[in-house]
Amino acid sequence: MFKSCFRLKFNVSNCKKLTSSFNKFHREINTKANNMLETKLITGKNDIKSIVDDIDTIISDCDGVTWIEKRPIEGAADFFKKMRSMGKRIVFATNNSTKSRESLLVKLNSLGFESTIDEVMVTSFATAIALGKLSFTGKVFCLGSPVLRADIESAGFNVVPPSSQINEDEEEAKLFNGDGIDYHAIPFDPDVSAVVIGMTYKVSAIKLIKACTYISRVSPDLIMSTNTDFSFPGPKGVVIPGTGSYVQLIENVTKRKMFSIGKPNKTFFECIRHIHPTVNPDRTMVIGDRCDTDIAFGYNNGFKYKLLVGTGVNSLADVKQFADDKLEDLVPSHFAPSLNDLNLYLSD
């Protein structure tokens, strides 16, 4: 009886210790998780100085960070000039596949950013780099802008339709009869072995039919999209569908998943390193206005700092919701209302 009571006392004592240890471990895990989901507001000189001293490279989005449409965002150009003067490498990286690096550079400089071609990365150019690393023969069907088609051609590929073709609408009009589209008359090139989907302002039923048909025929490894953004910033109250809207449509129809090049994927960072091989993620900050592309891009590539600015798609209220939902890769490490706010702290 004495031995049994002793064993019972001993076991209860051990249980209390185990419970105490477990609770302590649980509190530590919760603390770490909460810390991982905290966003620090940049509210003074010391906040931004500690970041600037700890980075060599800034990778910044464009739409919603530097400008909205043709209107520059106040203070953005000055911020990047200050960063360059402090020896920081700047990369303007956008999921926009309708502009070439050269045309984006023209826009940057017309708005006072004083950039160079080495500072510019767009998904049209990145897609051409990615295609060049694949082993295949045949043509590339491209549902996208003439810029995207031209960049793919510059990488040595034959594109369907070629970038020089400017009468697509006229050719498509011939395929309509009194009952609708003459599906039997739609031309398909038997030499197409890869498909690229990018942003276009001239998407049509016939282009979607061609995209879906080619995707059903080629290898799954040779199907890609420039990006999967469902929308992008526009005038207040106007919703502008992005590439992701019809990427999802095509994927739903074909039951085949596309490989995406742009943010938030690692491939886009590999393309940046194609130009800047010495970029160190541990000393890099990404700046963006959209959490599911820019901030997730930072997490996917191990960037030390992920800064969200409130001049575009996502707000601090969105961030709180992401944190509540435990969506860690959508929660920025830092937030500022705008780049102009950082200028105020940098000028103190």
TORKOL-4160 file (C-alpha; in steps of 0.2 Angstrom, whole numbers, padded with zeros to 4 digits, m for minus):
348
<pt num="1" X="0000" Y="0000" Z="0000"/>
<pt num="2" X="0014" Y="0012" Z="0005"/>
<pt num="3" X="0023" Y="0008" Z="m0012"/>
<pt num="4" X="0007" Y="0010" Z="m0022"/>
<pt num="5" X="0004" Y="0028" Z="m0014"/>
<pt num="6" X="0022" Y="0032" Z="m0017"/>
<pt num="7" X="0021" Y="0027" Z="m0035"/>
<pt num="8" X="0005" Y="0038" Z="m0037"/>
<pt num="9" X="0013" Y="0053" Z="m0029"/>
<pt num="10" X="0028" Y="0051" Z="m0040"/>
<pt num="11" X="0018" Y="0050" Z="m0056"/>
<pt num="12" X="0007" Y="0065" Z="m0051"/>
<pt num="13" X="0023" Y="0075" Z="m0048"/>
<pt num="14" X="0030" Y="0070" Z="m0065"/>
<pt num="15" X="0014" Y="0074" Z="m0073"/>
<pt num="16" X="0014" Y="0092" Z="m0066"/>
<pt num="17" X="0032" Y="0094" Z="m0072"/>
<pt num="18" X="0028" Y="0088" Z="m0089"/>
<pt num="19" X="0012" Y="0099" Z="m0090"/>
<pt num="20" X="0022" Y="0114" Z="m0084"/>
<pt num="21" X="0036" Y="0111" Z="m0097"/>
<pt num="22" X="0022" Y="0108" Z="m0111"/>
<pt num="23" X="0014" Y="0125" Z="m0106"/>
<pt num="24" X="0030" Y="0134" Z="m0107"/>
<pt num="25" X="0034" Y="0126" Z="m0124"/>
<pt num="26" X="0017" Y="0130" Z="m0130"/>
<pt num="27" X="0019" Y="0149" Z="m0124"/>
<pt num="28" X="0036" Y="0150" Z="m0133"/>
<pt num="29" X="0029" Y="0143" Z="m0149"/>
<pt num="30" X="0014" Y="0155" Z="m0149"/>
<pt num="31" X="0026" Y="0169" Z="m0145"/>
<pt num="32" X="0037" Y="0164" Z="m0160"/>
<pt num="33" X="0022" Y="0162" Z="m0171"/>
<pt num="34" X="0015" Y="0179" Z="m0166"/>
<pt num="35" X="0032" Y="0187" Z="m0168"/>
<pt num="36" X="0033" Y="0180" Z="m0186"/>
<pt num="37" X="0016" Y="0188" Z="m0190"/>
<pt num="38" X="0020" Y="0205" Z="m0183"/>
<pt num="39" X="0022" Y="0220" Z="m0195"/>
<pt num="40" X="0032" Y="0234" Z="m0188"/>
<pt num="41" X="0027" Y="0251" Z="m0193"/>
<pt num="42" X="0041" Y="0263" Z="m0198"/>
<pt num="43" X="0038" Y="0278" Z="m0188"/>
<pt num="44" X="0055" Y="0287" Z="m0186"/>
<pt num="45" X="0072" Y="0289" Z="m0192"/>
<pt num="46" X="0079" Y="0275" Z="m0182"/>
<pt num="47" X="0067" Y="0262" Z="m0189"/>
<pt num="48" X="0072" Y="0266" Z="m0207"/>
<pt num="49" X="0090" Y="0268" Z="m0203"/>
<pt num="50" X="0092" Y="0251" Z="m0195"/>
<pt num="51" X="0085" Y="0244" Z="m0211"/>
<pt num="52" X="0095" Y="0254" Z="m0223"/>
<pt num="53" X="0111" Y="0250" Z="m0214"/>
<pt num="54" X="0107" Y="0231" Z="m0216"/>
<pt num="55" X="0104" Y="0230" Z="m0234"/>
<pt num="56" X="0113" Y="0231" Z="m0251"/>
<pt num="57" X="0099" Y="0228" Z="m0263"/>
<pt num="58" X="0081" Y="0235" Z="m0265"/>
<pt num="59" X="0069" Y="0226" Z="m0276"/>
<pt num="60" X="0054" Y="0237" Z="m0279"/>
<pt num="61" X="0037" Y="0234" Z="m0288"/>
<pt num="62" X="0031" Y="0248" Z="m0299"/>
<pt num="63" X="0012" Y="0250" Z="m0301"/>
<pt num="64" X="0006" Y="0255" Z="m0284"/>
<pt num="65" X="0023" Y="0259" Z="m0277"/>
<pt num="66" X="0031" Y="0271" Z="m0289"/>
<pt num="67" X="0016" Y="0276" Z="m0299"/>
<pt num="68" X="m0002" Y="0273" Z="m0303"/>
<pt num="69" X="m0005" Y="0273" Z="m0322"/>
<pt num="70" X="0004" Y="0288" Z="m0328"/>
<pt num="71" X="0004" Y="0297" Z="m0312"/>
<pt num="72" X="0020" Y="0296" Z="m0301"/>
<pt num="73" X="0017" Y="0293" Z="m0283"/>
<pt num="74" X="0023" Y="0308" Z="m0272"/>
<pt num="75" X="0041" Y="0306" Z="m0266"/>
<pt num="76" X="0044" Y="0289" Z="m0274"/>
<pt num="77" X="0058" Y="0295" Z="m0286"/>
<pt num="78" X="0066" Y="0305" Z="m0272"/>
<pt num="79" X="0067" Y="0289" Z="m0261"/>
<pt num="80" X="0076" Y="0279" Z="m0274"/>
<pt num="81" X="0088" Y="0293" Z="m0278"/>
<pt num="82" X="0092" Y="0294" Z="m0259"/>
<pt num="83" X="0095" Y="0275" Z="m0259"/>
<pt num="84" X="0107" Y="0276" Z="m0274"/>
<pt num="85" X="0117" Y="0290" Z="m0265"/>
<pt num="86" X="0119" Y="0278" Z="m0251"/>
<pt num="87" X="0126" Y="0265" Z="m0262"/>
<pt num="88" X="0111" Y="0253" Z="m0263"/>
<pt num="89" X="0107" Y="0243" Z="m0278"/>
<pt num="90" X="0090" Y="0246" Z="m0285"/>
<pt num="91" X="0079" Y="0234" Z="m0296"/>
<pt num="92" X="0062" Y="0239" Z="m0302"/>
<pt num="93" X="0054" Y="0222" Z="m0304"/>
<pt num="94" X="0036" Y="0221" Z="m0311"/>
<pt num="95" X="0024" Y="0208" Z="m0316"/>
<pt num="96" X="0019" Y="0219" Z="m0331"/>
<pt num="97" X="0022" Y="0209" Z="m0347"/>
<pt num="98" X="0015" Y="0223" Z="m0359"/>
<pt num="99" X="0031" Y="0233" Z="m0357"/>
<pt num="100" X="0049" Y="0229" Z="m0362"/>
<pt num="101" X="0063" Y="0234" Z="m0351"/>
<pt num="102" X="0067" Y="0248" Z="m0363"/>
<pt num="103" X="0049" Y="0255" Z="m0363"/>
<pt num="104" X="0048" Y="0254" Z="m0344"/>
<pt num="105" X="0065" Y="0263" Z="m0342"/>
<pt num="106" X="0058" Y="0277" Z="m0353"/>
<pt num="107" X="0043" Y="0278" Z="m0341"/>
<pt num="108" X="0054" Y="0278" Z="m0326"/>
<pt num="109" X="0065" Y="0292" Z="m0332"/>
<pt num="110" X="0050" Y="0302" Z="m0339"/>
<pt num="111" X="0044" Y="0302" Z="m0321"/>
<pt num="112" X="0060" Y="0307" Z="m0313"/>
<pt num="113" X="0067" Y="0291" Z="m0307"/>
<pt num="114" X="0084" Y="0293" Z="m0316"/>
<pt num="115" X="0086" Y="0274" Z="m0319"/>
<pt num="116" X="0097" Y="0263" Z="m0330"/>
<pt num="117" X="0092" Y="0247" Z="m0340"/>
<pt num="118" X="0101" Y="0236" Z="m0327"/>
<pt num="119" X="0089" Y="0242" Z="m0314"/>
<pt num="120" X="0074" Y="0235" Z="m0324"/>
<pt num="121" X="0066" Y="0218" Z="m0324"/>
<pt num="122" X="0049" Y="0214" Z="m0332"/>
<pt num="123" X="0040" Y="0197" Z="m0334"/>
<pt num="124" X="0041" Y="0197" Z="m0353"/>
<pt num="125" X="0060" Y="0197" Z="m0352"/>
<pt num="126" X="0060" Y="0185" Z="m0338"/>
<pt num="127" X="0049" Y="0173" Z="m0348"/>
<pt num="128" X="0062" Y="0173" Z="m0362"/>
<pt num="129" X="0076" Y="0169" Z="m0350"/>
<pt num="130" X="0066" Y="0155" Z="m0343"/>
<pt num="131" X="0061" Y="0148" Z="m0360"/>
<pt num="132" X="0080" Y="0148" Z="m0365"/>
<pt num="133" X="0084" Y="0137" Z="m0350"/>
<pt num="134" X="0072" Y="0123" Z="m0357"/>
<pt num="135" X="0076" Y="0110" Z="m0370"/>
<pt num="136" X="0063" Y="0109" Z="m0383"/>
<pt num="137" X="0061" Y="0111" Z="m0402"/>
<pt num="138" X="0046" Y="0119" Z="m0410"/>
<pt num="139" X="0036" Y="0135" Z="m0409"/>
<pt num="140" X="0029" Y="0145" Z="m0395"/>
<pt num="141" X="0011" Y="0150" Z="m0395"/>
<pt num="142" X="0009" Y="0166" Z="m0385"/>
<pt num="143" X="m0007" Y="0174" Z="m0379"/>
<pt num="144" X="0000" Y="0190" Z="m0374"/>
<pt num="145" X="0006" Y="0207" Z="m0379"/>
<pt num="146" X="0017" Y="0211" Z="m0395"/>
<pt num="147" X="0031" Y="0215" Z="m0382"/>
<pt num="148" X="0030" Y="0198" Z="m0374"/>
<pt num="149" X="0031" Y="0190" Z="m0391"/>
<pt num="150" X="0045" Y="0201" Z="m0396"/>
<pt num="151" X="0055" Y="0197" Z="m0381"/>
<pt num="152" X="0053" Y="0178" Z="m0384"/>
<pt num="153" X="0058" Y="0180" Z="m0402"/>
<pt num="154" X="0074" Y="0189" Z="m0396"/>
<pt num="155" X="0078" Y="0174" Z="m0386"/>
<pt num="156" X="0078" Y="0164" Z="m0403"/>
<pt num="157" X="0061" Y="0156" Z="m0403"/>
<pt num="158" X="0048" Y="0156" Z="m0417"/>
<pt num="159" X="0032" Y="0163" Z="m0410"/>
<pt num="160" X="0014" Y="0160" Z="m0415"/>
<pt num="161" X="0008" Y="0173" Z="m0419"/>
<pt num="162" X="0024" Y="0183" Z="m0423"/>
<pt num="163" X="0026" Y="0200" Z="m0415"/>
<pt num="164" X="0025" Y="0208" Z="m0432"/>
<pt num="165" X="0007" Y="0202" Z="m0435"/>
<pt num="166" X="m0004" Y="0217" Z="m0432"/>
<pt num="167" X="m0020" Y="0211" Z="m0441"/>
<pt num="168" X="m0025" Y="0198" Z="m0429"/>
<pt num="169" X="m0042" Y="0206" Z="m0426"/>
<pt num="170" X="m0046" Y="0206" Z="m0445"/>
<pt num="171" X="m0040" Y="0188" Z="m0446"/>
<pt num="172" X="m0052" Y="0183" Z="m0432"/>
<pt num="173" X="m0066" Y="0192" Z="m0439"/>
<pt num="174" X="m0066" Y="0181" Z="m0454"/>
<pt num="175" X="m0069" Y="0166" Z="m0443"/>
<pt num="176" X="m0087" Y="0172" Z="m0438"/>
<pt num="177" X="m0102" Y="0167" Z="m0448"/>
<pt num="178" X="m0120" Y="0170" Z="m0445"/>
<pt num="179" X="m0121" Y="0157" Z="m0431"/>
<pt num="180" X="m0105" Y="0162" Z="m0422"/>
<pt num="181" X="m0088" Y="0156" Z="m0424"/>
<pt num="182" X="m0083" Y="0143" Z="m0437"/>
<pt num="183" X="m0073" Y="0132" Z="m0426"/>
<pt num="184" X="m0068" Y="0121" Z="m0441"/>
<pt num="185" X="m0059" Y="0136" Z="m0449"/>
<pt num="186" X="m0048" Y="0140" Z="m0434"/>
<pt num="187" X="m0030" Y="0138" Z="m0440"/>
<pt num="188" X="m0019" Y="0128" Z="m0428"/>
<pt num="189" X="0000" Y="0126" Z="m0431"/>
<pt num="190" X="0006" Y="0108" Z="m0429"/>
<pt num="191" X="0024" Y="0114" Z="m0424"/>
<pt num="192" X="0018" Y="0123" Z="m0408"/>
<pt num="193" X="0026" Y="0114" Z="m0393"/>
<pt num="194" X="0026" Y="0127" Z="m0379"/>
<pt num="195" X="0013" Y="0139" Z="m0373"/>
<pt num="196" X="0015" Y="0156" Z="m0364"/>
<pt num="197" X="0001" Y="0166" Z="m0357"/>
<pt num="198" X="0003" Y="0184" Z="m0353"/>
<pt num="199" X="m0007" Y="0201" Z="m0351"/>
<pt num="200" X="m0016" Y="0207" Z="m0367"/>
<pt num="201" X="m0029" Y="0220" Z="m0370"/>
<pt num="202" X="m0035" Y="0210" Z="m0385"/>
<pt num="203" X="m0040" Y="0194" Z="m0377"/>
<pt num="204" X="m0054" Y="0186" Z="m0387"/>
<pt num="205" X="m0064" Y="0170" Z="m0388"/>
<pt num="206" X="m0054" Y="0163" Z="m0403"/>
<pt num="207" X="m0037" Y="0167" Z="m0394"/>
<pt num="208" X="m0044" Y="0158" Z="m0378"/>
<pt num="209" X="m0049" Y="0143" Z="m0389"/>
<pt num="210" X="m0032" Y="0142" Z="m0397"/>
<pt num="211" X="m0023" Y="0143" Z="m0380"/>
<pt num="212" X="m0034" Y="0129" Z="m0373"/>
<pt num="213" X="m0032" Y="0118" Z="m0388"/>
<pt num="214" X="m0013" Y="0120" Z="m0389"/>
<pt num="215" X="m0011" Y="0118" Z="m0370"/>
<pt num="216" X="m0021" Y="0101" Z="m0371"/>
<pt num="217" X="m0008" Y="0096" Z="m0385"/>
<pt num="218" X="0009" Y="0101" Z="m0378"/>
<pt num="219" X="0020" Y="0094" Z="m0363"/>
<pt num="220" X="0014" Y="0100" Z="m0346"/>
<pt num="221" X="0032" Y="0106" Z="m0343"/>
<pt num="222" X="0031" Y="0118" Z="m0357"/>
<pt num="223" X="0015" Y="0128" Z="m0352"/>
<pt num="224" X="0019" Y="0144" Z="m0343"/>
<pt num="225" X="0011" Y="0161" Z="m0338"/>
<pt num="226" X="0020" Y="0177" Z="m0335"/>
<pt num="227" X="0011" Y="0180" Z="m0319"/>
<pt num="228" X="m0005" Y="0176" Z="m0310"/>
<pt num="229" X="m0010" Y="0194" Z="m0304"/>
<pt num="230" X="m0029" Y="0194" Z="m0305"/>
<pt num="231" X="m0030" Y="0213" Z="m0306"/>
<pt num="232" X="m0019" Y="0228" Z="m0305"/>
<pt num="233" X="m0021" Y="0246" Z="m0299"/>
<pt num="234" X="m0032" Y="0258" Z="m0309"/>
<pt num="235" X="m0043" Y="0273" Z="m0306"/>
<pt num="236" X="m0053" Y="0273" Z="m0290"/>
<pt num="237" X="m0068" Y="0262" Z="m0292"/>
<pt num="238" X="m0062" Y="0254" Z="m0308"/>
<pt num="239" X="m0058" Y="0235" Z="m0307"/>
<pt num="240" X="m0045" Y="0230" Z="m0320"/>
<pt num="241" X="m0043" Y="0211" Z="m0323"/>
<pt num="242" X="m0025" Y="0205" Z="m0324"/>
<pt num="243" X="m0017" Y="0190" Z="m0332"/>
<pt num="244" X="m0022" Y="0178" Z="m0318"/>
<pt num="245" X="m0040" Y="0180" Z="m0322"/>
<pt num="246" X="m0039" Y="0171" Z="m0339"/>
<pt num="247" X="m0025" Y="0160" Z="m0333"/>
<pt num="248" X="m0037" Y="0153" Z="m0321"/>
<pt num="249" X="m0051" Y="0152" Z="m0334"/>
<pt num="250" X="m0039" Y="0142" Z="m0346"/>
<pt num="251" X="m0033" Y="0131" Z="m0331"/>
<pt num="252" X="m0051" Y="0127" Z="m0327"/>
<pt num="253" X="m0055" Y="0122" Z="m0345"/>
<pt num="254" X="m0040" Y="0112" Z="m0348"/>
<pt num="255" X="m0037" Y="0104" Z="m0331"/>
<pt num="256" X="m0019" Y="0108" Z="m0333"/>
<pt num="257" X="m0008" Y="0119" Z="m0322"/>
<pt num="258" X="0003" Y="0132" Z="m0329"/>
<pt num="259" X="0020" Y="0136" Z="m0322"/>
<pt num="260" X="0021" Y="0155" Z="m0317"/>
<pt num="261" X="0037" Y="0166" Z="m0320"/>
<pt num="262" X="0033" Y="0182" Z="m0311"/>
<pt num="263" X="0032" Y="0186" Z="m0293"/>
<pt num="264" X="0030" Y="0178" Z="m0280"/>
<pt num="265" X="0039" Y="0164" Z="m0288"/>
<pt num="266" X="0058" Y="0160" Z="m0286"/>
<pt num="267" X="0060" Y="0159" Z="m0305"/>
<pt num="268" X="0058" Y="0178" Z="m0306"/>
<pt num="269" X="0072" Y="0181" Z="m0293"/>
<pt num="270" X="0083" Y="0169" Z="m0303"/>
<pt num="271" X="0080" Y="0180" Z="m0318"/>
<pt num="272" X="0085" Y="0195" Z="m0308"/>
<pt num="273" X="0101" Y="0186" Z="m0303"/>
<pt num="274" X="0104" Y="0183" Z="m0321"/>
<pt num="275" X="0108" Y="0201" Z="m0322"/>
<pt num="276" X="0114" Y="0204" Z="m0304"/>
<pt num="277" X="0122" Y="0187" Z="m0299"/>
<pt num="278" X="0129" Y="0194" Z="m0282"/>
<pt num="279" X="0112" Y="0199" Z="m0275"/>
<pt num="280" X="0111" Y="0192" Z="m0257"/>
<pt num="281" X="0094" Y="0188" Z="m0250"/>
<pt num="282" X="0100" Y="0191" Z="m0232"/>
<pt num="283" X="0104" Y="0209" Z="m0237"/>
<pt num="284" X="0089" Y="0212" Z="m0248"/>
<pt num="285" X="0073" Y="0222" Z="m0245"/>
<pt num="286" X="0057" Y="0220" Z="m0257"/>
<pt num="287" X="0045" Y="0235" Z="m0258"/>
<pt num="288" X="0028" Y="0232" Z="m0264"/>
<pt num="289" X="0009" Y="0236" Z="m0263"/>
<pt num="290" X="0002" Y="0219" Z="m0265"/>
<pt num="291" X="0004" Y="0205" Z="m0252"/>
<pt num="292" X="0001" Y="0190" Z="m0262"/>
<pt num="293" X="0014" Y="0195" Z="m0275"/>
<pt num="294" X="0027" Y="0207" Z="m0268"/>
<pt num="295" X="0027" Y="0201" Z="m0250"/>
<pt num="296" X="0025" Y="0183" Z="m0254"/>
<pt num="297" X="0040" Y="0185" Z="m0266"/>
<pt num="298" X="0050" Y="0191" Z="m0252"/>
<pt num="299" X="0046" Y="0176" Z="m0241"/>
<pt num="300" X="0048" Y="0163" Z="m0255"/>
<pt num="301" X="0066" Y="0170" Z="m0259"/>
<pt num="302" X="0072" Y="0173" Z="m0241"/>
<pt num="303" X="0073" Y="0192" Z="m0242"/>
<pt num="304" X="0077" Y="0199" Z="m0225"/>
<pt num="305" X="0065" Y="0214" Z="m0226"/>
<pt num="306" X="0047" Y="0214" Z="m0234"/>
<pt num="307" X="0040" Y="0232" Z="m0234"/>
<pt num="308" X="0022" Y="0235" Z="m0239"/>
<pt num="309" X="0017" Y="0253" Z="m0244"/>
<pt num="310" X="m0001" Y="0259" Z="m0243"/>
<pt num="311" X="m0002" Y="0267" Z="m0260"/>
<pt num="312" X="m0008" Y="0252" Z="m0270"/>
<pt num="313" X="m0018" Y="0237" Z="m0268"/>
<pt num="314" X="m0017" Y="0231" Z="m0249"/>
<pt num="315" X="m0019" Y="0241" Z="m0233"/>
<pt num="316" X="m0014" Y="0239" Z="m0215"/>
<pt num="317" X="m0032" Y="0232" Z="m0212"/>
<pt num="318" X="m0028" Y="0218" Z="m0225"/>
<pt num="319" X="m0012" Y="0214" Z="m0216"/>
<pt num="320" X="m0021" Y="0212" Z="m0199"/>
<pt num="321" X="m0033" Y="0200" Z="m0208"/>
<pt num="322" X="m0019" Y="0190" Z="m0215"/>
<pt num="323" X="m0011" Y="0189" Z="m0198"/>
<pt num="324" X="m0027" Y="0184" Z="m0190"/>
<pt num="325" X="m0029" Y="0170" Z="m0203"/>
<pt num="326" X="m0011" Y="0165" Z="m0200"/>
<pt num="327" X="m0006" Y="0168" Z="m0218"/>
<pt num="328" X="0012" Y="0171" Z="m0214"/>
<pt num="329" X="0019" Y="0174" Z="m0231"/>
<pt num="330" X="0006" Y="0188" Z="m0234"/>
<pt num="331" X="0012" Y="0198" Z="m0218"/>
<pt num="332" X="0025" Y="0211" Z="m0222"/>
<pt num="333" X="0039" Y="0213" Z="m0209"/>
<pt num="334" X="0037" Y="0232" Z="m0211"/>
<pt num="335" X="0024" Y="0245" Z="m0216"/>
<pt num="336" X="0024" Y="0263" Z="m0222"/>
<pt num="337" X="0010" Y="0273" Z="m0228"/>
<pt num="338" X="0021" Y="0278" Z="m0243"/>
<pt num="339" X="0039" Y="0280" Z="m0248"/>
<pt num="340" X="0037" Y="0299" Z="m0246"/>
<pt num="341" X="0035" Y="0296" Z="m0227"/>
<pt num="342" X="0052" Y="0287" Z="m0227"/>
<pt num="343" X="0059" Y="0302" Z="m0235"/>
<pt num="344" X="0054" Y="0313" Z="m0221"/>
<pt num="345" X="0063" Y="0301" Z="m0209"/>
<pt num="346" X="0078" Y="0300" Z="m0220"/>
<pt num="347" X="0080" Y="0319" Z="m0221"/>
<pt num="348" X="0080" Y="0322" Z="m0202"/>
